[in-house]
C-alpha cells in the first residue's frame, strides 16, 4: 500500500514538473508575468482595431476581412511579395519559451514592415499608422521577455527586407487588405501563445 502511495506521489510530482517546465527558465517570474499581461492587453487592442483600420484604409468593398475568399488569395499574395507569417506554437514540451517568443517577435516585425510599406501609398492611413505603432510597442514588450530568459546576446535576424510589387492602385489595396487579414490571424495565435506563458493552477500558491 505504501508503495502505491509513493508511486502516485511521484507521478503527480512529475506531471506538475512537466507542465511547469517551460517556464522554469524565467528567473524573474513577477516581471515576466507583468510583461505577459501588458502584452495581452496590447494584442487585444490590436485585434480590436484591425476592423476599423480596414474600413478606413481599404476602399474596395469586395475586400472583406471575413470573406471566405481570403484563403484563396495566396497566389496573389505571393505575386505581390507578401511573406507568410511564421507559425506560432504555444509553449510546451515540444516548443520552448524562447522559440515561441522569438517567432512572435519575428512575425510582429514582419507585419510592421508590411504596414509601413503600404501605408504611405494609402489615402487614409492615420489609423494604420497607429496600428503600426502598436505592433512596434508589442514587439518591444516581447523582446523584453526574451531578454529575461536569454543567457547570451541573440544574433541579429537574417530575414530579407520586404519588397512589395505594387504597380497599381488595385495591388496596393490588395496588399493592405492581405496584410491586415494575415496580421489578424497571427494576432489570434499570439493570444494563444501568451496564455500558455501564464502560470498554471498547480503552480499558484495556496490562498
FENDA-V989207 format. One record per pair of residues at least 6 apart in sequence whose ideal C-beta (glycine too) atoms are under 7 Angstrom apart, sorted by the first residue. I is the first residue (numbers start at 1). J is the second residue. Records with the same first field share a line. If there is no record, write none. Layout:
BEGIN
I = J, J
END
This chain:
BEGIN
16 = 202
18 = 93
19 = 200, 202
20 = 200, 203
22 = 91, 92, 96, 97
23 = 97, 197, 199
25 = 97, 149
26 = 32, 148, 149
27 = 148
28 = 148
31 = 148
32 = 145, 148
35 = 141, 144, 145
36 = 194, 197, 198
38 = 141
39 = 138, 141, 142, 194
40 = 194
42 = 134, 137, 138, 141
43 = 138, 187, 190, 191, 194
45 = 134
46 = 131, 134, 135, 138, 187
47 = 184, 187, 188
49 = 131
50 = 180, 183, 184
51 = 65
52 = 127
53 = 127, 128, 131, 180
54 = 65, 180
56 = 124, 127
57 = 122, 124, 125, 127, 128, 176
58 = 173, 176, 177
59 = 173
60 = 173
63 = 173, 174, 177
65 = 180, 181, 184
70 = 181
73 = 178
76 = 174
77 = 178
79 = 165
80 = 164, 165, 166, 171, 174, 175
81 = 162, 163, 164, 165
82 = 114, 164, 175, 178, 179
83 = 110, 162
85 = 107, 110, 182, 186
86 = 103, 106, 107
88 = 100, 103, 104, 107, 189, 190, 193
89 = 95, 100
90 = 100, 192, 193, 196
91 = 97, 100, 193, 196, 197
97 = 149, 197
98 = 146, 149, 150
100 = 193
101 = 142, 145, 146
102 = 146
104 = 142, 190, 193
105 = 139, 142, 143, 146
106 = 157
107 = 186
108 = 135, 138, 139, 142
109 = 139
111 = 135, 179, 183, 186
112 = 132, 135, 136, 139
113 = 162
114 = 162, 179
115 = 128, 131, 132, 135, 179
116 = 132
117 = 162, 164
118 = 172, 175, 176, 179
119 = 125, 128, 129, 132
121 = 166, 172
122 = 128, 172, 176
146 = 154
164 = 175
166 = 172, 175
END
